[in-house]
């Protein structure tokens, strides 16, 4: 393919109707090789969530707590676990965890490449693929982060010299994720005339939901419009303080088993309907030279997700979309076809996004902004709660939930879960 | 002591150990802007790569180009994430497209007042900012509005 064709592909975002049509999968029947309905999420668990540096327990302890709670939630013995999948170079490797838990037969260990939270849906998908194909029977997907005990993401690396991609960014003061991804959002908002009220609505939605969630670090700390407007710039003109995720100490885990097995377990099964990962043309090109730059990296991923799940954006009842920054949520939701880029100002309002009655309830646990920055895995757990009917901000009758992982990085991933009646 | 846009103590760039981008950094020391163009199909590319992403030829040439461009995007970080930036205050970063080289993009600071208005599409020209006092001297390519 020529570069021109790929530049044209970037234009997909501006051609709203074409883009939505692509997401809706018209003319693209569901793939016969879909994972749809073969694997279920049977258990979820998390540690207590803390502000960074406030966990009294070591990171591995938080993780073991989360795994044991997920096993209890599912109603399985911890020794039945035989596989692990994670992402973002999690420090806790499966052999160490398996030894600690006394697992007799470790059958699957998987790390999904890529930094940030772009891999959380892919880690679920990787674990599910192992279950579907019989490499393992009971796979834990996990993430543990005690940022108070290790280097924080939001600080520049202390190295006195830099080479490679960093040599073209760090000396100019472009080091943190907030600084690296603001450039994409600035151009997107400029081109489509997006108002900052969109970002405020996304932030306030998460904080509003967190007020009903006792697990949330920001429970009891509501955010009003004035406080948002008065908050300091982190990176102008897109990221104020409340547009940026927290940094926390905590751990989360979920347990995947076959659809048949899930029927005999404690909880109402939640099925994986489809998942996709990746990124489009030269997304990772150095020095911000991605062909489709004003993007959250989902331009090719989202259409594949709908194709494999066999559903459309219009079918989704509740949406969990990873907030590294509110701008990432905005662009990822657009690229998954929920609204055209030109419609952002009308679509992203607190009224539309708030559970239980909003048109598209978003981040109903409080998410990375206000529940806990669990690198997006907390949002996966929340989607499971919604489909079980156990959320603190329950969307009545929710049957289809979408999870979008860490926007703007590469590779990114997203998935769709469904209750039994959607199979 | 030369005047620099950001304070001393920022991370210093060094060419990658495999030698991929040595011509760029050597060029900046001479006040020249060198980028990559494919010797087989003529495709421009940045950052530096070992082969052409369009035709996969390894016949990559280094070509000197005019130091001018157009602002594609911008940002103004306020929160300091590096010790050297504490007390500096907000600074401006621009992502610049080079129309004379296939619209490849480069990052630099936009020299001038810290609160200046930044216009996407605005024309800028390169300024070579020497850091002669560094352990290994280097030069950064910065940008200023074209007058």
Interface residues (C-beta under 8 A of the other chain):
Chain A: X2 X3 X154 X155 X156 X157 X158 X159 X160 X161 X162 X163 X164 X165 X166 X167 X168 X169 X170 X171 X172 X173 X174 X175 X176 X178 X179 X182 X183 X184 X186 X187 X190 X232 X233 X234 X235 X236 X237 X238 X282 X285 X286 X287 X288 X289 X293
Chain B: X6 X10 X11 X12 X13 X14 X15 X16 X17 X21 X25 X43 X45 X46 X47 X48 X49 X53 X54 X72 X73 X74 X75 X76 X77 X78 X79 X81 X82 X83 X85 X90 X91 X93 X95 X104 X105 X106 X107 X108 X109 X120 X135 X136 X140
